Structures are given as C-alpha cells and as structure tokens.
C-alpha cells in the first residue's frame, strides 16, 4: 500500500496520523531546510514531512528515509517509506527509543520495547491509534523490538546520513547521531 498517498487523499486520516505520530506530510517533495545555506548533507534528498518541533523527514536518493531534528540530530531512520510508517505506528514515538545501550541483545531490546511501549500507550489515544492502523491496512499487533532493530540498523548503515553546519568563521560542525 502507498501509505503516503493514502494519507494525502484522506485529510481526516492525515490529521489523526499527525496527532498521534507528530508527522505532517507535505504536499510533495520539497528542498530540505538548509538554514539559508548553512546546512549541507552527506546524501542527496528531499523533504516530504515535518514534525511539530521543526524536524524534517527526508527521502534520500537510495529510497531510504533520513531525519533531521530541530536540535541538530540527523540520521537515517528507515530503509523505505513502508519501514518508516511501521516504525511510527508501532513505536508510536520513535524518539523515545534512541538509547543505543538498549540494543545490545534481543532480550534487552524486547524488555526496552515493551516497557517504553506500555508507557507511551498509557497516554496515547489508543482507540484513535487502532482506527488509523486499520485505515492503513496494517495489523494491530507487531513485534515492536523487530521494528526498532530495523530502525537501529538503518541509522547505523554506511553511508551514514549526516548534516553539516557551516559556522560564520568557516568551521564545520557535524550533526549529532540520533542514538545516544
């Protein structure tokens, strides 16, 4: 299923998706925010969605998905749009799953995924979540740890997706990775 097209064609669904996942789809591909030329990127791409804090989701030239936060973090987060939508839907808030120390082995990751998911679900409108998931034709159950492992693997795959900030004095500062 073309999830982005489904969201573009259903304003109510897109609004609910944005409310749940802080993901505002743009009308089409746009130039990335370069802060008036001060940002450059390690890989070519175009912006296709934003979050409420000013972060951008980028479609990279190889079809993978990058993200640049308003706080200076940048990285690849998914290998495809389908993987991105699965990450958003099943983790609910992928930003809360960026502790690299929790990805050491499958049992640690599963415990981390379950704990974080239960906490996030406690304050998420899960009835709306269920409606959105069904409208997208996705299963209501998923292995959150498996989705998170794909996220981790995408973020650490070479070539890394990096943003460079060009300072007034000519120095260049590399963005922080999404994982801490």
C-alpha positions in Angstrom: 0.0 0.0 0.0 1.2 3.5 -0.7 0.8 4.9 2.8 1.8 8.5 1.8 -0.7 8.6 -1.0 -3.4 7.2 1.4 -2.6 10.0 3.9 -2.6 12.6 1.1 -6.0 11.5 -0.1 -7.7 11.4 3.3 -7.4 14.7 5.3 -9.1 13.3 8.4 -6.7 10.3 8.5 -3.7 12.5 7.9 -4.8 14.8 10.7 -5.2 11.8 13.1 -1.9 10.4 11.9 -0.2 13.7 12.6 -1.9 14.0 16.1 -0.6 10.5 17.0 2.8 10.5 15.5 3.8 14.2 15.0 4.1 13.7 11.3 2.8 16.3 9.0 3.0 15.2 5.4 4.0 17.9 2.8 2.0 18.2 -0.4 5.0 16.9 -2.3 8.8 16.7 -2.2 10.5 19.9 -1.3 14.0 21.2 -0.8 15.3 20.4 2.6 15.6 23.2 5.1 19.2 24.4 4.8 19.0 27.3 7.2 19.8 29.7 4.3 22.6 27.5 3.0 24.3 26.9 6.4 23.3 23.1 6.4 24.7 20.6 3.9 24.1 16.9 3.9 26.1 13.8 3.3 23.5 12.4 0.9 21.1 14.0 -1.6 17.4 14.0 -0.6 14.2 16.0 -0.4 11.9 16.8 2.5 8.5 15.1 2.4 7.2 15.6 6.0 7.8 17.7 9.1 7.2 17.3 12.8 5.8 20.0 15.1 9.2 20.9 16.5 10.7 21.7 13.1 12.3 18.4 12.4 12.1 17.1 8.8 11.8 13.7 7.2 13.9 13.3 4.0 13.5 10.9 1.1 17.1 10.0 0.3 18.3 9.2 -3.2 18.6 5.5 -2.4 14.9 5.3 -1.2 15.9 5.3 2.5 14.5 7.9 4.9 16.5 10.4 6.8 15.5 12.7 9.6 16.9 16.0 10.8 15.7 17.3 14.2 15.5 21.0 15.1 18.0 20.2 17.9 20.8 19.3 15.5 20.5 15.5 15.3 20.5 13.8 12.0 20.4 10.3 10.7 18.8 7.6 8.6 15.8 6.1 10.4 14.3 3.7 7.8 15.2 1.8 4.7 11.9 2.7 3.0 8.7 4.6 3.5 7.0 1.4 4.5 9.6 0.8 7.2 9.1 4.4 8.4 5.4 4.1 8.7 5.8 0.8 10.6 8.3 2.5 12.9 5.9 5.4 13.5 2.8 3.2 14.0 4.3 0.5 16.2 6.8 2.5 18.3 4.2 5.4 18.5 7.1 7.8 19.4 10.3 6.7 17.9 12.3 9.5 19.6 11.8 7.7 22.9 13.7 4.6 21.6 17.1 6.1 20.8 19.1 4.7 23.8 21.8 2.7 22.0 22.7 0.8 25.2 19.3 -1.0 24.9 20.2 -2.6 21.5 22.9 -4.9 22.8 20.9 -8.1 22.5 17.4 -9.2 21.7 16.2 -9.8 25.3 17.3 -6.3 26.4 15.7 -4.8 23.3 12.4 -6.6 23.8 12.3 -5.5 27.5 13.1 -2.0 26.5 10.5 -2.0 23.7 7.7 -3.4 25.9 8.4 -1.1 28.8 8.5 2.1 26.6 5.5 0.9 24.5 3.4 0.3 27.6 4.3 3.7 29.0 3.6 5.6 25.7 0.3 3.7 25.2 -0.8 4.8 28.7 -1.1 8.4 27.5 -1.9 7.8 23.8 -5.4 7.7 22.4 -5.3 4.0 21.5 -8.8 4.0 20.1 -7.7 6.6 17.5 -4.4 4.6 17.0 -6.4 1.5 16.2 -8.6 3.4 13.7 -5.6 4.8 12.0 -3.8 1.4 11.8 -6.9 -0.2 10.4 -7.4 2.6 7.8 -3.8 2.0 6.6 -4.5 -1.8 6.3 -1.8 -2.7 8.9 -2.1 -5.4 11.5 -2.9 -4.3 15.1 -0.2 -6.5 16.5 3.5 -6.2 15.7 6.9 -7.1 17.1 8.0 -3.7 18.4 11.5 -5.0 19.1 11.9 -6.1 15.4 10.7 -2.7 14.2 13.2 -1.0 16.5 16.0 -3.3 15.3 15.3 -2.2 11.7 15.4 1.4 12.9 18.8 0.9 14.7 20.3 -0.9 11.7 19.2 1.8 9.2 20.6 4.5 11.5 24.0 2.8 11.6 24.3 1.7 8.0 27.1 3.2 5.9 27.0 5.7 4.3 25.7 7.5 7.4 23.3 10.3 6.9 24.9 13.4 8.4 24.2 17.1 8.4 27.0 19.6 8.5 26.5 23.1 9.9 28.7 25.8 8.4 29.7 28.3 11.0 30.3 32.0 10.3 34.1 31.6 11.0 34.3 28.9 8.3 34.4 25.9 10.6 32.0 23.0 10.0 30.2 21.1 12.8 28.9 17.6 12.2 25.4 16.8 13.4 24.8 14.5 16.4 23.6 11.0 15.7 20.0 10.2 16.6 21.2 7.5 19.0 22.8 8.5 22.3 
